[in-house]
Structure formats: structure tokens, C-alpha cells
Amino acid sequence: MRNYYSILDTIIKEHQEFPRIRFHDLRHTHATLLLKAGILPKIVQERLGHSSINVTLDTYSHVLPNLQEAVLNTIGDSILGNQIEDEKLTLLD
């Protein structure tokens, strides 16, 4: 992590308007982007090294508000025999 801040300091010296972004902020952004892309929370948990899926879900539940609706739509389509479009397979929009 020291290397990250050394690189960041070098960038800031050359570009003073560049924001000082904490490493933790990058980690949080990474997790948020993965979840919004429809990556399973279990995979995100493993990448972040959380001890439990509950930690990941509690921390990032605000990213998953449409998950229940998307699951219901997908299951409803399956029950009704409608073909599931590729676009619907992404659970998060």
C-alpha cells in the first residue's frame, strides 16, 4: 500500500488538481462496480477477502436495490414459459 501512496504523491506533485484518493475508496469503488455489473456477491466477497457474505451484503446492500425485482421478473418469465432475453440476465441495471 505504501507504493500506492508513493505513486499518488508523484502524480499529485505533477498535477496538483488531482484528488488524493484513499486506497480504501478504490476498493469500495471496485466492489460497487462489480456488483452493478451483475457479478455475484459471493465472488465480490471472495475478491475483497470478507470473512462472510453477510459483511459484503451489509456493506453494499445499497447497490442491490433492484435485485429482488429482477429475480421475480426472471422467475415469472420462467414460470410463464416466456423466453428470457439476454438483456434480462443482468440482474442489476
Residue pairs with C-beta under 8 A, 6 or more apart in sequence:
1 23
4 23
5 23
8 20
8 21
11 18
12 18
12 20
27 48
30 47
31 44
31 47
31 48
31 56
31 59
31 60
32 60
32 63
34 43
34 44
34 47
35 41
35 44
35 60
35 63
35 64
35 92
36 63
36 92
37 90
37 92
38 89
38 90
38 91
38 92
41 53
41 56
41 57
41 60
41 64
42 53
44 56
44 60
45 52
45 53
45 55
45 56
48 56
50 56
50 59
57 64
63 92
64 92
66 91
66 92
66 93
67 91
67 92
70 88
70 91
70 92
70 93
71 91
73 88
74 84
74 88
74 89
74 91
77 83
77 84
77 88
78 84
